[in-house]
């Protein structure tokens, strides 16, 4: 049975471009299914799913939107409607990959649909904003962005090649079958930073030796969000959240902020979790010149030419302790908090540049003060990267999973 690529875009302004790509994809032996989310002009060709259907799925009325006076409302309605229809097609087995093309508005609507799809479903977005910061469009999903170079407005000597590459990309993704891996294993997530690599590698080996597959996420804001989205989607059986450093960026306004909900996904999903205030000694900024003026007199460390670390202080650690306790308090499955008394990172160890017992203690005491009775808070006289500490974290999670 032929696989199907779903094409999403505005067929009034981009109809010729989509017809071009549609033909190329079908020449590769694939079916196409076209969804039109244009609002004002008439479509260049008849789609498989009309704009009227998209608007209705988004709770709107196309006649109301077509006048052009309600562009903001139209964008939202069509994005909502596309998201509903794309997910329905996937659930019905009628979508094996998806391709969109457009400017910033079209990209916003098309990627709203793409974000409803699981990780692993091929997603390609040809966009005028493809070469810039696309994090808002991608969210936590694996959308491949292709810069359109020129506007998606006509077929010319440059766009012809870009569109053909896009057609080839989505066709190749859909047609390739991943090689078989090991027998499916239960999935555990683990958060990691350069300063906790040793700890996570040791704990991961223990967990994998017991038959689990460990997915490691770099705690860079996007990494934490992606990890928690997989937990929320029900893929994960346990969480080893040993690197909660993104909370420091939330508190201090750093560049790796994953939002105030970070650390809460396991509690909401009802899966066992081990939580560690890992790397909460550091908030992250880009080059030294990017560090806000209010922090210029604080302890700073050039981790590399592009990343500067700020050593967090007592009040900031009190706040992070409160956030960690709140996340644990919301748990509906077994949870434990483990405290490394000899430092929460590689830099925060006795004699290390970020060693600050008072700041660490502020975080630890805040956790103990605010956590509910009955939630284990285990203090260990080790650094986070000592094998005794990471081994204990792994063993705790295994006990929870096997009880």
N, C-alpha and C positions, 0 to 999 in steps of 0.2 A: 504494500500500500504506500502510495506517495505521501511524503511529509509535506506540511503546509507552512509557508511563511506568511505571516500577517503583516500587511503594509498599512501604516497609519499616517494620515496627514490631511492637509487641506487641498481638496481636489479642484477648488476654484482657482487658486493662485499657483499651485504646484502640480496640477494634473498631468501636464506633459512629462514632467520629471518622473512622476510615479509610473506613468505608462511605460517609459523607457526602462526603468528598473524592473518593473513587473515582467516585461518581455524577457529580459536577461535571466531573471531567476527561473522562469518557466523553461527556458532553454537548457537549464541545468537539471531538468527532470523533476522539478518540484512544483507543487500547487501553490497558488497565491490566493489570499483572501484580503480584500481591500476595505478599509474602514475610512470613511470620509468625516472629518470633524471641522470642515470649513463652515462658515456661517453666512456670509453675505452673497458672494457670486454663485453662479451655477457651476456644478462640477463638470470638468472636461470630459469625463467618462462616467458611466454608471458604476457605483461601487457595490460591493456585496453587503455592506452595512451602511445605511444612509445616515446623513447628518441629523435627520429627524429622529431616527432611532437612538443616536448618541445623546441628543438633547433630552429625549424622554427618559433615558436611563439615568441622566444626571439630574432629573427632577425639574427640568426647564421646558420652555416652549420655544421652538425655533422661530416662529413668526414674531415673537416678542424680541428675540435677540437679533434678528436679521437686519434690523434698521441701522445698526451700527452705533446707536446711542448708549448701549450698555456693554461696552467691550469687556470691562472687568468682570461683569456678571457672566458674559458669554464664555470667557476663558475658564471660569470656575465650573460652570455647568458642563462644558464639553470635556474638561479634564475629569470631572467626577463620572460622567457618563462613559467615557472611554475606559476608565479604570474598571468599571462594572463589566463592560462588554468583553474586554480583553481577558479578565479573569474567568468569565463564563466560558469563553472559547477554550481556554486552557483546561478548565475542569471537564469540558466535554470531549477532550482529546482532539480538538480542531486547531491547535496552535503548537507548532514545533519550534518556531523562532519568530522574531518580530523585528521590523525595520521601520524607522521613522526618518523623515527629512524635514528640515524647516529652520526658521530663524529662532529668536529667543522665545517668542510666543508659541510657535509650533513645538519647539523643544520642550517647553514647560508642559504642554498638554500630552505630547507623545510619551514623555518619560513618566508621567503620572500613571499611565497604563502599564508601562514596563515595570515599574516598581511593585506592582501587584503580583508579579511572577516570581517563582522560586529562584534562588541562586542555581545556576547551571543551565537554565533555559537561555538560548542565544538571544542577545539583545544588541542591536546596532543602531546608533543615532547619528545621522549625518547632520551637522549643525554649524551654524555661523558662530556659535560660542564654543565650539568643540575644542579650541586650542587654549581656552582660559580655565578659570576655576569652575568646574562643573559639579562640585560637591552637592550643591543644592538640588540639582537635577538628578544626580545618581542616587542620593540617599545612601542606603547601605547595600544596594544591589549591584550586580556585575554588568553594568551597561557599558558597552564599548562605544566610545565617542570618536567620530571621525570628523575633523575640521573640514568644512565645505570649501574652504579657501576663498571662493567667490560666493556671492549670495545664491541661495537656492532659488534662482530666477532665470530659467532658460537653460538650454543645452548648448554649451559652447566648447571651445577646445580644451578648457580646463575642467569644467564641470562634467563633461562626458567621461573623462577618465576617473574622476572622483566617484561618480555614480556607479560606474562599472566596477570599481574596486569595492564599493559598498555591497553591490549585488553579489560579487564573488565572495566577499567576507561572510555574509549571512548564509549564502548557499553552502559554503564550505563548513561553517559551524554546524549547520543543521544536518548535513550529510555525514559528518564524521561521528563515528561511534567510539566513545572512550573505551580503552582496553579494560578488560575485567581486572578488578583488584582482588584483594583478600576478601574472605567472607565478611559480610557486613558486621561491624562491631558497634556496640553502644558508644555514643559520642560524648566526650567531655570537653568543655572549653577551659582554656587557661589564658590569663592575661600576662604579658611579658613586656619588659623594657630592657634596654642594654644593661641597666644596673641590676636586673634580676634574672638575667639569662641563665646563670649557673643554677639558681634555685629551680627555675622552671624546667630546665633540661633534666635535672635529677628527679624531680617529682614526676615528670612525664614518663621517664623510663620505668618507674615503679608502676604507674597506672597502666601503661601499655603492656607490661609483663603480666598483668592480671586480666588481659583480654579487652581493654578499652582502647578506643582511638581518641587521641588528644588533639584538638584543634587549637593552635596557639595564635593569639591575636596581639599585635603590637599596639600598645596603649597610646595611640597618637590622636585620640579624639575619634577619628573615623574608625579606627580599629575597635575601640570600645563599643561604639554604636553598632557596628556590624556584629560583633560578638553577641551583644544583647538582643539584636534583632533575630538572630538564629535561635537563641534561647526562647524568645517570645513566640517564634513560629513552631516550637515544639520539636525541634530536631535533637535537643540536648538532654542528657539524663543527669548530668552533674556539672557543677561549676567550681573550678579552682581559681578564684579571683585573688590571685596573689599580688597583683600589681594594680592598685587602685589610684595610681598617680594622677589620673585625669581629674580626680576631685580637686587636686591642688590647682589645676588650671581653671576649674570652675570658680574656685574661691578667689584666686589671684588674677583672673582675667588673662590666663595664658593661652597659647595658640593650640594646645591639645585638649581643649575643653570638649567633653562629651555630653555636657548638660547635667543639670542637677538630679536627673533620674538615674544617672550612672550607678551601678552596683545593685539596682533594685530588680532587675529582670528575673533573676533566679527566684527571688521571693515571690514575685507575681506569678511565675510559671509553676511554682510548687515543686521545684527540684532541689535536691540536697546541694549545699554550698559551703565552701570554706572561704572565709574572707580574711584578708591580711592587709594592713595599711602599708602596702608595698610602694616604695618610692614617693610617699607623701612628703618627703623632705624636699622635693623639687617641683617647681612650676617651670614651664617651658616657654621660651620666646625664641624668635629667629635670631639674627645677628645681634651683637651687643648694642648696636645703634637702635634696635627696635624695642629695647626694654623701656617701659614707661619711666618717665622722669622720677616718679615717686619711689621707684625701686633702685635708682642709680647708686644710692649709698648703702644698699643691702649687699649681702654676700652673693656674688655672681660667679659662675664658672662657665668658661667657654668649652662646652662639650665637644663641639666641632665648629668649623667656620660658619655654619648656618644655624646652629642651635646654642642658645645660652640658657643656663639653668639658674633659677633663683632659689636660694635656700629659704624655705618657709619658716615662719616664726611661731611663737607661742599662740597668739590669737587665731592664726590661720589653722594651726593644728587642732585647736579646740573645736573649731567649726567642722573640720573634716571628721573628727571623732564623732561628733553629733550625727553627721550624715551616714557614717558607717553603721552606727548603732541603730539609726532609724531604718536602714535597709534590712538589717538583721531582724529587727522587731516586727517587720512586715512579713516575715517568712511563714509559710504554711507547711514547709517540709523541714527536715533536720538542717540546722545551720550551726556553725561554730566560727568564732573569731580567734585568730592566733596572732600573738604579739611578739615580735622579735626584739628583745630588750637590748641587744647590742647593735641595733641599727636596722633601718628599714630599706637600705640600699647599699650598693657597693661603696659609694662615696660616704655614706653615713655609717661608718664603722669606727671603733676607737682609733683615734689618730688620723682619721680621714678628714678630708676638707670640709665635708658637711656634717661631721659629728657634732651633735647638739643634744645632749641628754635632756635638757629642759624642754626643748621643743617636742622631742619624741614623747617624753613623759606627759606633756599636755594632751597629746592625741590619745595616748593609752588611757589616761585617767578620764578623759571625756567619754571614751567608749564605755568604760566600766560604770561611769556615773549614769549614763543614759540608756544602756541596754536593759531589756526586760529580765527579771529574775528567771532563771532556768536555762537561759541561752549560755552555752559554755564560752568563756573567755579564757584562753589558755596562754599563760605567759611563759616564754622560754628564754633562757639566758644565752641566746645565740644571735648571731647576725642572720639576716634573712637568707643569705646565700650559703650558710653552713649546711652541710648535708643532714645534720640532725634535725634542723628546722624544716627544711623542705620535705624530708622524709616523713616527719610527723604530719605535715599538711596532707600529703598523699595518703597516708594511712588513715587519717581521720575521714577523708572523703570516701575511701574504700569501705570503711566500717558503715558509713551512712548508706552507701549504695547497696551494700550486701545485707543490711539488717531488715 
